């Protein structure tokens, strides 16, 4: 039995995941992290209360931690993996997809689900690809959409501020934006949040 805990989640999410795990013989139990001596996988939302980092990594009772979010942006997976997270899962996964992902995480493999091969826009691997954006340009535009400054974007992506400016100019040209606010509006309307 794989014991899964949801950290600081709303009741509707906890009950929904518990119902998905109870449907059929999944071999997965949703447990309360405060009253269980051991948790195999703790799920948390990096867009929620734990933006600074994944909770539970220092807790000996928690074996693995995975991100579980509505704000699924596959290009953030590498950063989460560096922080010690064992999976990056969308809350849009079906019950069987979530079960399969949790089993793979439990076996010791990092999981990105749905995989990047699934398109966010029809015919694309990442938001903006259908509009001609490269993966890096898409990352920069997503960070602009989230409200980060050029300096913060450069630090997060480990590139120079001049590189960020170059990516921004290229993005603006490809999406037809003339200002940062127009780029943010474009990003919001193209699933970059």
Residue pairs with C-beta under 8 A, 6 or more apart in sequence:
1 27
1 28
1 29
2 27
2 28
2 29
2 40
2 41
2 102
2 103
2 106
3 29
3 31
3 36
3 38
3 39
3 40
3 41
4 17
4 21
4 28
4 29
4 30
4 31
4 39
4 40
4 41
4 42
4 43
4 102
5 30
5 31
5 32
5 33
5 36
5 39
5 41
5 42
5 43
5 62
6 13
6 14
6 17
6 30
6 42
6 43
6 44
6 68
7 33
7 42
7 43
7 44
7 50
7 55
7 56
8 44
8 45
8 48
8 49
8 50
8 55
9 43
9 44
9 45
13 91
14 30
17 30
17 43
17 98
18 30
20 26
20 94
20 95
20 98
20 99
21 28
21 29
21 30
21 95
21 99
23 95
26 95
26 99
27 103
28 99
28 102
28 103
31 39
33 39
33 42
33 56
33 61
33 62
36 61
37 61
38 61
38 63
39 56
39 61
39 62
39 63
40 63
40 64
40 106
41 63
41 64
41 65
41 66
41 86
41 87
41 102
41 105
41 106
42 55
42 56
42 62
42 64
42 65
42 66
43 65
43 66
43 67
43 68
43 89
44 50
44 54
44 55
44 56
44 65
44 66
44 67
44 68
45 67
45 68
45 69
45 70
45 71
46 54
46 67
46 69
46 71
46 76
46 80
47 69
47 70
47 71
48 69
53 83
54 65
54 67
54 80
54 83
54 84
54 85
55 65
56 62
56 65
57 65
57 83
57 84
64 86
64 87
64 105
64 106
65 84
65 85
65 86
66 85
66 86
66 87
66 88
66 89
66 102
66 105
66 111
67 80
67 85
67 87
67 88
67 89
68 89
68 90
68 91
69 88
69 89
69 90
69 91
70 90
70 91
70 92
71 193
72 88
72 89
72 90
72 91
72 92
72 114
73 127
73 142
73 192
74 88
74 112
74 115
74 116
74 120
74 126
75 126
75 135
75 138
75 139
75 142
76 88
77 88
77 110
77 112
79 156
80 88
81 88
81 110
86 105
86 110
86 111
87 101
87 104
87 105
87 110
87 111
87 112
87 113
88 111
88 112
88 113
89 98
89 101
89 111
89 113
90 113
90 114
92 114
93 101
93 113
93 114
97 113
97 114
98 113
101 111
101 113
104 111
105 111
116 125
116 126
117 125
119 125
120 126
120 127
120 191
121 127
121 128
121 129
121 130
121 190
121 191
122 130
123 130
124 130
125 135
126 133
126 135
126 138
127 133
127 138
127 142
127 187
127 190
127 191
127 192
128 137
128 138
128 141
128 171
128 174
128 175
128 190
128 192
129 135
129 138
131 174
131 175
131 190
132 174
133 141
133 171
133 174
133 175
136 157
136 167
137 167
137 170
137 171
137 174
138 192
139 157
140 153
140 157
140 164
140 167
140 168
140 171
141 171
141 175
141 183
141 186
141 187
141 192
142 187
142 192
142 193
143 152
143 153
143 156
143 157
144 153
144 168
144 171
144 180
144 183
144 184
144 187
145 183
145 184
145 187
145 188
145 192
145 193
146 193
147 184
148 156
150 161
150 164
150 165
150 168
151 161
153 164
154 160
154 161
154 163
154 164
157 164
168 183
171 177
171 183
172 178
172 182
172 183
175 183
175 186
176 186
177 183
177 186
187 193
